[in-house]
Amino acid sequence: MSIDDRLEQARAGLDRVTAEEAYAAARAGDALLVDTRYAALRDRDGLIPGALVVERNELEWRLDPQGSHRAAEATGHDLRVVVVCNEGYASSLAAESLRGLGLHRATDLIGGFQAWKAARLPVTEPGAHPRTAN
């Protein structure tokens, strides 16, 4: 199976959201936005205000509601998580992985941070301090 096939398979099980939908859900308190972009991209482009920053290699550990290393925000399997990467590829695979942990509402942002920025939604200045999982 190629990575393109794998990506298509992952996305088939997700109810992916647009930037505007993610913004509205976060504002309504119905979704936790989780930014998995690496530090150089966050430093270059800024942050989504209120998004939780979790490095991709820690994502499952931090968001598993039953895990010993979970973030305070990982409150239960009903949590709606919207994973954000830079362009919306890695986030699809990450969201599928979270679904495998029982986070059945996990999904990702179509087009990633770049789509968020293109939609002119709020972004902090580059170099701002992120909200990170403790």
Solvent accessible surface area in square Angstrom, and as a share of the most:
residue,aa,sasa,rsa
1,M,163,0.73
2,S,58,0.37
3,I,115,0.58
4,D,103,0.53
5,D,74,0.38
6,R,83,0.30
7,L,22,0.11
8,E,126,0.57
9,Q,96,0.43
10,A,2,0.01
11,R,65,0.24
12,A,90,0.70
13,G,48,0.46
14,L,20,0.10
15,D,106,0.55
16,R,51,0.18
17,V,6,0.03
18,T,55,0.32
19,A,4,0.03
20,E,100,0.45
21,E,89,0.40
22,A,0,0.00
23,Y,56,0.21
24,A,60,0.47
25,A,10,0.07
26,A,33,0.26
27,R,176,0.64
28,A,85,0.66
29,G,67,0.65
30,D,63,0.33
31,A,15,0.11
32,L,18,0.09
33,L,8,0.04
34,V,0,0.00
35,D,0,0.00
36,T,12,0.07
37,R,5,0.02
38,Y,134,0.51
39,A,47,0.36
40,A,64,0.50
41,L,19,0.10
42,R,27,0.10
43,D,83,0.43
44,R,143,0.52
45,D,13,0.07
46,G,0,0.00
47,L,12,0.06
48,I,4,0.02
49,P,67,0.42
50,G,52,0.50
51,A,5,0.04
52,L,0,0.00
53,V,8,0.04
54,V,3,0.02
55,E,63,0.28
56,R,87,0.32
57,N,122,0.62
58,E,66,0.30
59,L,0,0.00
60,E,41,0.18
61,W,162,0.57
62,R,54,0.20
63,L,0,0.00
64,D,30,0.16
65,P,18,0.11
66,Q,148,0.66
67,G,15,0.15
68,S,106,0.69
69,H,108,0.48
70,R,116,0.42
71,A,1,0.01
72,A,94,0.73
73,E,42,0.19
74,A,5,0.04
75,T,110,0.64
76,G,21,0.20
77,H,58,0.26
78,D,94,0.49
79,L,36,0.18
80,R,48,0.17
81,V,0,0.00
82,V,0,0.00
83,V,0,0.00
84,V,0,0.00
85,C,11,0.07
86,N,30,0.15
87,E,95,0.43
88,G,0,0.00
89,Y,124,0.47
90,A,53,0.41
91,S,0,0.00
92,S,0,0.00
93,L,53,0.27
94,A,0,0.00
95,A,0,0.00
96,E,48,0.21
97,S,40,0.26
98,L,0,0.00
99,R,77,0.28
100,G,71,0.68
101,L,63,0.32
102,G,31,0.30
103,L,0,0.00
104,H,99,0.44
105,R,87,0.32
106,A,0,0.00
107,T,3,0.02
108,D,0,0.00
109,L,0,0.00
110,I,76,0.38
111,G,23,0.22
112,G,0,0.00
113,F,0,0.00
114,Q,60,0.26
115,A,31,0.24
116,W,3,0.01
117,K,94,0.40
118,A,83,0.64
119,A,35,0.27
120,R,217,0.79
121,L,26,0.13
122,P,59,0.37
123,V,49,0.28
124,T,41,0.24
125,E,137,0.61
126,P,69,0.44
127,G,52,0.50
128,A,39,0.30
129,H,175,0.78
130,P,48,0.30
131,R,102,0.37
132,T,66,0.38
133,A,16,0.12
134,N,149,0.76
